Amino acid sequence: MSTDPASAADIAPVLCLGETMVLGASAHRLPLEETPDVELHVAGAESNVAAGLAHLGQDVEWFSRLGDDPFATRIRALLRSRGVRADAVVTDPRRPTGLYFKDVRPTGSRVLYYRAGSAASALGPDDLDRLHLDRRRLVHVSGITAALSASCDALLERLLTLRRPRPPISFDVNHRPTLWDPATAGPRLLALARRADVVLVGLDEAERLWGTADEDAVRALLPEVASLVVKDADRAATSFTLRDGGDERTSVPALRVEVVEAIGAGDAFAAGWLASWLDGHDPTTALRLGHLMAACTLQHLGDLPPLPPADRLRALAADADWDQIDSTLLTRLPEHP
């Protein structure tokens, strides 16, 4: 195996850790058995977040393991073009880069994974020494990693149980039913979430995993998490922030958009919220920036679409007339690749 070592004097303050794969999807939005052409995209929950953070001006690195194959080259090149550092990623000549396909149908997209035995599934506690954790302001992970292998789960366990001071850790629950069933995933993801400093979770997945009925019930399960964000699909997002012994609850309605593809929007929301959190903005602004990033992604097929300029997104998030913003404005803004 080989690693491109990061300069000890030049470490990105934000680290995103997890598997990235190459995604194949119909170029014509047809079922896979009918399409004449398949487009290749780069997709992975944590690298999606990294790309969003980089677009919003954060200095961010993505770490994982990739195979020694053209798909790995494609992933590295795409993320670097989006401003994400990837120099420390490990190349594993014995395991492939993971692949998956979207099978687009009128009833919604079905995802077909080909990731068993992937290079990223070999991530483990020994990788902690590569992460320069003492130099980070934030480490972002997701529950997907815990489902990939025993060693991946052990990596998250070690990371989240490190003695403080350690960098703040954000944890997106990101339950994938195709990877593990709710009965197995529920207790494990709850245990991991309780150790994180920031937790992002969809209300629907919280209900599926933990039987919670609303945002306040989710908070009751995670009372000691410093910042909890509960996303209620296309309706609203609610954050809970511990401040001076109290719990500040903030809710912001989502923007209405014409959805092309929902997959990837949660990662975009996380990038917007985390970027605002890193910059010290108030909860309302953070939720708004999350909604804006999600709205942009919902209107494209790929997980990493072109985005409007960061300064325009930030200005919209701070706009006092948020309730009057027409989401079609996003399609009229100039886009950065």
HELIX and SHEET records of a PDB file:
HELIX    1   1 ALA A   45  HIS A   55  1                                  11    
HELIX    2   2 PRO A   70  SER A   81  1                                  12    
HELIX    3   3 ALA A  119  ALA A  122  5                                   4    
HELIX    4   4 PRO A  125  ARG A  130  5                                   6    
HELIX    5   5 LEU A  133  ARG A  135  5                                   3    
HELIX    6   6 GLY A  143  LEU A  148  1                                   6    
HELIX    7   7 ALA A  150  LEU A  160  1                                  11    
HELIX    8   8 PRO A  182  ALA A  193  1                                  12    
HELIX    9   9 LEU A  203  TRP A  210  1                                   8    
HELIX   10  10 GLU A  215  LEU A  221  1                                   7    
HELIX   11  11 ALA A  265  LEU A  278  1                                  14    
HELIX   12  12 PRO A  283  LEU A  298  1                                  16    
HELIX   13  13 ALA A  310  ALA A  317  1                                   8    
HELIX   14  14 TRP A  322  GLN A  324  5                                   3    
HELIX   15  15 LEU A  329  ARG A  332  1                                   4    
SHEET    1   A 3 SER A   2  THR A   3  0                                        
SHEET    2   A 3 VAL A  90  ASP A  92 -1                                        
SHEET    3   A 3 ARG A  65  GLY A  67  1                                        
SHEET    1   B 8 VAL A  60  PHE A  63  0                                        
SHEET    2   B 8 VAL A  14  LEU A  17  1                                        
SHEET    3   B 8 LEU A 138  SER A 142  1                                        
SHEET    4   B 8 ILE A 169  ASP A 172  1                                        
SHEET    5   B 8 VAL A 198  GLY A 202  1                                        
SHEET    6   B 8 SER A 227  ASP A 232  1                                        
SHEET    7   B 8 ALA A 236  ARG A 243 -1                                        
SHEET    8   B 8 GLY A 246  PRO A 253 -1                                        
SHEET    1   C 4 VAL A  38  ALA A  43  0                                        
SHEET    2   C 4 MET A  21  SER A  26 -1                                        
SHEET    3   C 4 LEU A  99  ARG A 105  1                                        
SHEET    4   C 4 GLY A 108  TYR A 114 -1                                        
END                                                                             
